[in-house]
Every structure is written in structure tokens, then in C-alpha cells.
């Protein structure tokens, strides 16, 4: 984890205060059972600054354009994500972990890229049901059930730095990011071994 910690420290120093950058950790190959255990654990933990449930239909187009439709409000959001750094992959015990740093640009409906693809067929789509748990120190745990257009269901567990506006020192935030990742991995290992 030391080599990851150095890279994560660099990412946080470079992008940690930029609200358009998402720095996140994603657990790979999460089973339905593990997902349910983690959801239950996070709900029982309490003390969250906010808990939010959302349901979206995400459609993906060329040029990295994603259009997300909020199923409750009908509101559409158009975004383009650009990778800032190569992902960092590691295995902790039996759990695969990937760290990302991506810049997210929100586009208006009138943006030429959105207009160009508005009438075209999307490349793929995903129906997502997400519950987000926000900490007071600027981290968000996202647990998402994803169903692709072929009906295949997968489960995503992510931990994202969203503390660009907090007073938390970026070095302390990096250490907290690492600790929370290790704690999440330990929980997954415990759930999968029992």
C-alpha cells in the first residue's frame, strides 16, 4: 500500500481542492451478498452528514459523453470524464482495489457535443440505484446496484474524496483515505470468509 499512498498523496496535492476532479477508490468484483452486508453495516453505523438514494439511467455516447437521467425528477445531466492519471490497481488479501483520478466536466444541454449526440443512438446504458453516505470530513461511500442493457447486474462499492471545501488538511485526508480503504477491505474480507 506504500506505493499507492505516495501516488494518492501526489493526486491529493495536485487535485484535492479542485471540485471538478473525482479521486476515488473502487472495490472490484463485489458480490451481491457482500454488497448487502456493507449496505447494512453503513446504515447501522449512523453519524453520517448526509445519506442520499438516487436512481438514474446513464447513457453513454462517443467522445466520453454520459447523459444521466434522474428517475425521480426526470432531470438530465450531461458530463464528460477525462482520466488525469492512470488507474492504480492492487490486491489487498483477496480483494481487488482500483484508485482513479478523473476530471468531470458538466455540460449544458445546448453544448455542441450534447446536441451532436442528442438524436444518435447511445453506445451503452446502465440503470443505477445508488445510496451515498457522506462523512463530515469530506468522503462519500457510494454503493450502487448496476443493471446494464442486457440485464446483467453488478455491484459497485466506491469511496470518493469530495472534501474540496472542507478545512481538512490534504495530508490528513490522504491518510484518512488510506485507513478507510483498508477498513473497507477488511470488512469485505471478513464478510467473504464467513
Long-range contacts (C-beta under 8 A, 24 or more apart in sequence): 1-90, 1-92, 1-178, 1-182, 4-88, 4-90, 4-99, 4-178, 5-174, 5-178, 7-85, 7-88, 7-99, 8-88, 8-99, 8-174, 8-177, 8-178, 9-171, 9-174, 11-84, 11-85, 11-99, 11-101, 12-161, 12-170, 12-171, 12-173, 12-174, 12-177, 13-170, 15-84, 15-101, 16-161, 16-163, 16-164, 16-170, 16-173, 17-164, 17-170, 18-103, 18-164, 19-164, 19-165, 20-103, 20-104, 20-105, 21-84, 21-101, 21-102, 21-103, 21-104, 22-81, 22-100, 22-101, 22-102, 22-104, 22-160, 22-161, 22-162, 23-99, 23-100, 23-101, 23-160, 23-161, 23-177, 24-99, 24-100, 24-158, 24-159, 24-160, 24-161, 25-97, 25-98, 25-99, 25-100, 25-158, 25-159, 25-160, 25-177, 25-181, 25-184, 26-97, 26-98, 26-99, 26-100, 26-156, 26-157, 26-158, 27-95, 27-96, 27-97, 27-156, 27-157, 27-158, 27-184, 27-185, 27-188, 28-95, 28-96, 28-97, 28-98, 29-96, 30-154, 30-155, 30-156, 30-157, 30-188, 31-155, 31-192, 32-153, 32-155, 33-191, 34-155, 34-188, 34-191, 34-192, 35-143, 35-145, 35-155, 35-157, 37-187, 37-191, 38-143, 38-157, 38-184, 38-187, 38-188, 38-191, 39-131, 39-143, 41-187, 42-131, 42-133, 42-141, 42-143, 48-133, 48-134, 48-135, 49-134, 49-135, 49-136, 50-132, 50-133, 50-134, 51-131, 51-132, 51-133, 51-134, 52-131, 52-132, 52-134, 53-129, 53-130, 53-131, 53-132, 54-128, 54-129, 54-130, 54-132, 55-127, 55-128, 55-129, 55-130, 56-127, 56-128, 56-130, 57-125, 57-126, 57-127, 57-128, 58-125, 58-126, 58-127, 58-128, 59-122, 59-124, 59-125, 60-122, 60-123, 60-124, 60-125, 60-126, 61-117, 61-120, 61-122, 61-123, 62-117, 62-123, 63-113, 63-117, 65-107, 65-113, 65-114, 65-117, 67-114, 67-122, 76-109, 77-106, 78-106, 78-107, 78-108, 78-109, 78-111, 78-113, 78-114, 79-104, 79-105, 79-106, 79-107, 80-104, 80-105, 80-107, 80-113, 81-105, 92-182, 92-185, 93-185, 93-189, 94-189, 94-192, 95-185, 95-188, 95-189, 97-181, 97-185, 124-148, 124-149, 125-149, 134-162, 137-163, 137-166, 137-168, 137-173, 137-176, 138-162, 138-163, 138-164, 138-165, 138-166, 138-168, 138-173, 139-163, 139-176, 139-177, 139-180, 141-184, 157-184, 157-188, 159-184
